[in-house]
Amino acid sequence: MELFHENGHLTDDALQALLHETLDELERLEVAEHLAFCDDCIINYTALLTEDTLLTPSTPVALTAWQRIRQKIRQSLVSRYISAAACAALALVLWSSGIFNLDIKTFSENTLTTVNETTQMISSSTSGWTQDRIADIQNIFAKEEGTEKNEHKEK
Amino acid sequence: MTNEQFRDMTIQYEKLVYTICYQMTRNTHTAEDLTQETFLSAYTHKESCPDDYTKQWLARIATNKAKDFLKSAYNRRVYLDAGETGLEVISQEPLPERLVETDAETEHIRSLVNKLKEPYLKVCTLYFFEEYSTEEIADALKRPKKTVETQLYRAKQKLQTFIKEDSDGTFS
């Protein structure tokens, strides 16, 4: 059986053999390599994948994939909030220290004391703020999960 | 594409992606893993999904995932099966490039190359007889350069096997 035409495209025999699972490992690799870049052949292959030929996975793969995606979204949002909070805290500390003023020749004891007190105050308030934002995000996703579960029950 | 639309898409095309992954790998657990990987990759690139070709777009991603898996498994199996003896024998055989010195040797190599089937035949013809580089072969045949390099590598292995069979034939 020829898998490829002279022009390099897959033969009908090749696609049928793929569908009927009669290709060996190397042949499947060769077919996969071609389908990975050939638009014409991928269109021909997907046209053969009609509803009656499709297989059903034993576990709900789409649902599992979607849960992994949501976890990634959550992690991304939390890390963005933390980064933003850290930047804001740093900017406030630097501003309090007077580093943005033009005249920064002397750093008096009072200024250093102010910086230390300000740093401690900002650190305790931002950690509380960050925790509150994390709780908000978790509540949003918990509500979404509750809504999805209700929809699933209705179905 | 919103997250809700993407979620609906995963439900709609779950069987299609799984079927492709299974037909390529013929293993249910691998197919399930690759199906998940396909949707994860699709989510990362969801903005590039063409409107009327969602099915083909997902099929392309699934095929690429399966291809990478098959390639890794095949390479591991080939090197394990070859063992020390196999690799030594293969490496001792001269590479086809080194044989093309006389007209007779050229014809000999041409006859061996003509034994190859596509997708290796054209790649080898352009490489050995037209002296194309892999970039030029990729342009001429409209294949990715990496695919051409892989096909050339496999073709050389097949040619070395032909050369070895020829040598054994001469002495037997």
Chai-1 contact restraints between the chains, C-beta under 6 A:
chainA,res_idxA,chainB,res_idxB,connection_type,confidence,min_distance_angstrom,max_distance_angstrom,comment,restraint_id
A,F4,B,E118,contact,1.0,0.0,6.0,A-B,restraint_1
A,F4,B,P119,contact,1.0,0.0,6.0,A-B,restraint_2
A,G8,B,P119,contact,1.0,0.0,6.0,A-B,restraint_3
A,L18,B,Q23,contact,1.0,0.0,6.0,A-B,restraint_4
A,R28,B,M24,contact,1.0,0.0,6.0,A-B,restraint_5
A,L29,B,L70,contact,1.0,0.0,6.0,A-B,restraint_6
A,L29,B,Y74,contact,1.0,0.0,6.0,A-B,restraint_7
A,A32,B,M24,contact,1.0,0.0,6.0,A-B,restraint_8
A,A32,B,T63,contact,1.0,0.0,6.0,A-B,restraint_9
A,A32,B,A66,contact,1.0,0.0,6.0,A-B,restraint_10
A,A32,B,K67,contact,1.0,0.0,6.0,A-B,restraint_11
A,A32,B,L70,contact,1.0,0.0,6.0,A-B,restraint_12
A,E33,B,K67,contact,1.0,0.0,6.0,A-B,restraint_13
A,E33,B,T147,contact,1.0,0.0,6.0,A-B,restraint_14
A,L35,B,T63,contact,1.0,0.0,6.0,A-B,restraint_15
A,A36,B,T63,contact,1.0,0.0,6.0,A-B,restraint_16
A,A36,B,N64,contact,1.0,0.0,6.0,A-B,restraint_17
A,A36,B,K67,contact,1.0,0.0,6.0,A-B,restraint_18
A,F37,B,P144,contact,1.0,0.0,6.0,A-B,restraint_19
A,I42,B,Q56,contact,1.0,0.0,6.0,A-B,restraint_20
A,I42,B,A59,contact,1.0,0.0,6.0,A-B,restraint_21
A,I42,B,R60,contact,1.0,0.0,6.0,A-B,restraint_22
A,I43,B,Q56,contact,1.0,0.0,6.0,A-B,restraint_23
A,T46,B,K55,contact,1.0,0.0,6.0,A-B,restraint_24
A,T46,B,Q56,contact,1.0,0.0,6.0,A-B,restraint_25
A,T46,B,A59,contact,1.0,0.0,6.0,A-B,restraint_26
A,L49,B,L16,contact,1.0,0.0,6.0,A-B,restraint_27
A,L54,B,K15,contact,1.0,0.0,6.0,A-B,restraint_28
A,L54,B,T19,contact,1.0,0.0,6.0,A-B,restraint_29
A,L55,B,Y18,contact,1.0,0.0,6.0,A-B,restraint_30
A,L55,B,T19,contact,1.0,0.0,6.0,A-B,restraint_31
A,L55,B,Y22,contact,1.0,0.0,6.0,A-B,restraint_32
A,T56,B,K15,contact,1.0,0.0,6.0,A-B,restraint_33
A,P57,B,Y18,contact,1.0,0.0,6.0,A-B,restraint_34
A,P57,B,E32,contact,1.0,0.0,6.0,A-B,restraint_35
A,V61,B,E14,contact,1.0,0.0,6.0,A-B,restraint_36
A,V61,B,E32,contact,1.0,0.0,6.0,A-B,restraint_37
A,V61,B,T35,contact,1.0,0.0,6.0,A-B,restraint_38
A,V61,B,Q36,contact,1.0,0.0,6.0,A-B,restraint_39
A,A62,B,T10,contact,1.0,0.0,6.0,A-B,restraint_40
A,A62,B,I11,contact,1.0,0.0,6.0,A-B,restraint_41
A,A62,B,E14,contact,1.0,0.0,6.0,A-B,restraint_42
A,A65,B,Q36,contact,1.0,0.0,6.0,A-B,restraint_43
A,A65,B,F39,contact,1.0,0.0,6.0,A-B,restraint_44
A,W66,B,R7,contact,1.0,0.0,6.0,A-B,restraint_45
A,W66,B,T10,contact,1.0,0.0,6.0,A-B,restraint_46
A,I69,B,Y43,contact,1.0,0.0,6.0,A-B,restraint_47
